[in-house]
Amino acid sequence: MIGLPALYTFAGLVFAAFALGSLRDRSNARRLGNAAFWGLLSLSFLAGDRLGDLGNGVLVLCLVALAGAGALGSGTPKTTRPEERAALSGKLGNRLFLPALIIPVTALVGTVAFKAISVGGEPLFDPKQVTLLSLGIGVVLALAVSMLWLKPPPLAPLEEGRRLIDSVGWAAVLPQMLASLGAVFALAGVGEVVGDIAGALIPEGSRFAAVAVFALGMAGFTMIMGNAFAAFPVMAAAIGVPVLIHGMGGNPAVIGAVGMLAGFCGTLMTPMAANFNIVPAALLELKNRNGVIRAQIATALPLLAVNLVIIYIFAFR
């Protein structure tokens, strides 16, 4: 049965290629730092289950040390020249985006169809991970179509990938780090501590106050942790489950779904959500590193208020 280990292996090999390419790139004064960082990340994907908790913890500390010491830099990967890319873009126009559409289409079709594929009575794809596996297959298909259609140099995908990953730098792994932090907070009982504090602040029996603290807390913790999936275990353990669901009889589906949406409002307003807010600013070479955030606040705040009202009205009907 094909499961997540196949995706981990694929990702590990890609990061290993980035590390090797960085090591050979003498135009990058910090090539050793890049090679070490992406090499360690590759090791975590390829052999993380064999390293154990201590080994993975040391690996993460090494990644943090490399990033904190400013050991990463940008090189000049050998790929197509800017004028070649401009000429191809002018010739093909928006058709260049067609291969990218293969990814979501494959993910959608695969999520539905791959569950029915079996070999010898056993499912070919892990039913619990079929969406992620479909996404990975879509990436490979899109890459194959692009190579056959555009006929770039054989190593262009890896070199272009390395160029982009060098531009993003250590922020590329921040979402995974922050998601892990959420799990650590939940195991450490942070939700219970927050719940005790919130219990002292919420007037007894005040549904609106409880909903407001939950929704604003989701947004606030997401801003701190950079990831709504990391904030949810904390706020669910603190207020969502004990107060809103068990205490006041709220609808778990509404509280969970709209609570996550409240967290996503926080995502729009924080630099900690680097993959959404800082990475685009870096790739677009914006003068203001927080330009994306400033453009999103006017949407995030009203949407957060609407989420609060939706939970208050529809979760207790």
N, C-alpha and C positions, 0 to 999 in steps of 0.2 A: 504494500500500500504506500502510495506517494503522500508524504506529509510535509510538515514545516522543515524538517532537516534538509530537504532538497533545496528549499529557498535559502536556508542559511548557508548551505554550501555555495550556491550561486553568488550570493552577496559577498561571502568571504573571498571567493576567487576574484571578484571585481575589485574589492579593496586591496587584495594582494597585488593585482596588476597596477593599481594606483601607487602602491608603495614601491614597487619595482621601477615604474616609470619615474617617480620622484627621485629615486636613488641614482638613476642614470642621467638626470637632468642637471648638468653642470651650470646652467644659466640661473639656477635657483641657489642663492647663497645659503638657504636654510633647508637644503634638500635632505639632509640627514634627519632633521626634525620631522619633516613631512613623511619620510619613509618610515620612521619609527612610529609615528602616530597612526598612519593608515595600516601599517603592518600589525600593530597591536589590535586595531579594530578588526582586521581580517582574522587574527588568531581567535578573537572572541566569538566570531561567527563559526569558524571551522572547528574549534576545539573547546568551546566554552563549557560544554557539558562534561568534559574530562578534566578541566582545571579545578573544579570544586569551588566552594564559596570563597575560600581564602585566596585562591589563585585569581578568580575573577575580581575580587576586591582589590588586590594588588594591581591588576591590569588597569582597573578604572582609575586608581590613584596615579598610575604612570601617565595615563591619558590627561588627567587634570594637571599634572606637573608639567607636561610638555606644552599644553595650551597656556597655562598660567605663566610660563617662562617666555612666552612669545617665540617658541621654537619653530612655528609654522610660517611658511612664506609662499609666494607664487612664482612659478617658473614660466617657461615659454615652450609648451608642448609642441612637437612637430606635427602639424595637421594642415588642413587646407588654409590658404592665405585669405586674408580679409576680402581682397578684391574678388577672389573666386567665389566666396560665400555671397557677396553682394550681387555678382552676376547671376548666380544660380537663383537667388531670391527674386531678382527682377524677372527672370525667365519663367519661373514656376508660380510665383505669387502665393496665394492662399492655399494652393494645392499642397504646399509643403506641410500643412497641418494634417493632411489625410492619414499618414501613418500613426500620428498620435491618437487618432480616434479608434484605432484598432485596440488600444489598451482597455478603455472602458467598455467597448462592445464585447470583447473577449471575457472581461470580468463578469459582465451581466449574463451573457449566454452560458459561460462556464458554471456560474453559481447555480443555474437551473439544471443544465444538462449533465454536468460531470457527476452529479450524485447518482445518476442512473447507470453509470458505466461500472461494470464489475467483471472480474476475471476469476474463474473458478469459484463463483459464489461469494467472493470477497470484493468490496468496493475498491476500485483502482485508485481513487483519490480519497484522502481522509475527509469524511463528510463534515467534520467540525471546522476544517480549514480550507474548504473548497473555494471560498471567495478569494483568499489570499493566494492560493495556488493558481487560480484563474488569472489573477492580476499579474503574477510572475510570468505565466505563459503568454499573456498579452504583450508584455514588455519584449520578450524574446521574438515574438511574431512581428511586432512593429519594427524591431531592429533588423530582422531578416528582410522585410519588405523594403525598408529604407536602403539597405546595402545593395539589393538587387536593382532598385529603381535609380538611385542617385550615383551608385558606383564610386563611392569615396575611397581613399586609401584604406587598406585593410585595418590599420590600427587607429583610424580616425575616431571611431566611437570611444575607445579607451582614452585617447589623448584629449578629445573634447570633454569627456567625463572628468578627466583629471584637471583640465582647465577650470571647469565649473566648481569642482570640489575644492580646488585651491582658493578660488574666489570666496567660497562660503567659509572654508576653514573649519575650526573646531565647532562652530555653531551647528554644523550638520548633525552632530550626535547629541545636541542639547535636548531635543524632544524625548529621546530614549532615556537620558539621564533623569529628566524631570518626572517621567512616568514611573521610573523605578523609585524615585523619591516619594511619590504618592503611596506606593505600596509599603515603603519603609515607615512612613508616617502612620499608616493605618495599623500596621503590626505593633508600632510603638505606643499605640493608644492615644494618639493626638486627637482623634475624633471624640473620645470620651472627655478629654480635657476641654476641648472647645465646647462640647455639649454642656459641661458644668458651668462654664462661663456664660454661655448663651442662656442657660436656664435661669441664671441670676438676673439677666437683663430683660428677658421676655416676661411681660405681665401674665399672670396665671389666667389661662383661658383665652388669651388674645390670639385669635387665629391670624389676623393681619400681621401682627408683630412677628409671629413665628415664621410666616411665609416670607416676610421681608428680610428677616435675618438669614433664612435659608438661601434665598435668591441672591441677595447682596453678598452673602458669604461665599457662594459658588463663584461669583464674579471676582471677589477679592482674593480668594485663595488661588484662583486660576491666574490672576495677575502676578501673584507671588511665585507660583510654581511653574507658570508658563504652559500649563496643560490642563484642560478641563477634566480629562480622564484621571489625572493625578489628584485633582481637588475633590472629585466626586466621592471617593471612599471616605474622606475625612468628613465632609458635610453630611453625607448620608448617615454615617455613624453618629454624628453629633446631633442632628436635627431631623433630617429627612425621615429616617425610619422610626426612632423612638418618639418623636414629638408629632410630626405631621401624619404619619401613617398609623402607628399604634395608638398614639395618644388622642388624635383628632379624627381618625378614620378616613384619612385622605386616600385618593386613588393612587396606588403605587406607579401605574403607567404614566399618568399625567405628571406626577411629582418627579419621576425619574427623567422622562423625556424633556420636559420644559426646564427642569433644573439644569440639565446638561446644556440646554440652549442658553440659559443665564450664564453658565460658565464660559460658553463661547463668546458671549459679549465681553467678558474679561479678556479673552484671547485677543480681541481687536484692540485692546488698550495697553498692552504690555510689551516691552522689549524682550521679556523672558520667553515669549513665544517667537523665538528667533526664526524658525522656518517660515512663519507667516509674515513677520514684520521687519526683521532685520536683514534676512537673506535677500528678499526682493529689493530692498534699498541698496544692498551691496551690488547685486547683479545689474541693477539699472543705473548704478553709479550716481545715486541721488546725493546732492550736497548735504541735505539734512538726513542723518541716519534714522531719525524718528519721523520722517515725512509720511510714511505709510500710516503710522499710528495716528498722527494728527489729522489725517484725512478720514480716518475711520471713527473717531470719537463721536462725531455728530450722529452717526448711525447707531453706535453701540449703546449710548445712554438711553435714548428713547426705546430701543428694542429691549433693554433690560427692564425698563418700567413696564412695558407691555407683558413681558414674561411673568413679572410679579403678579400682575392683575389676572393673567390667565390661570396661574396656579391657584390664586385665591378663589376665583369663580368656579373653574371647571373641575378642580381636584376634589371638591367637597359637595358636588351636586347629588 
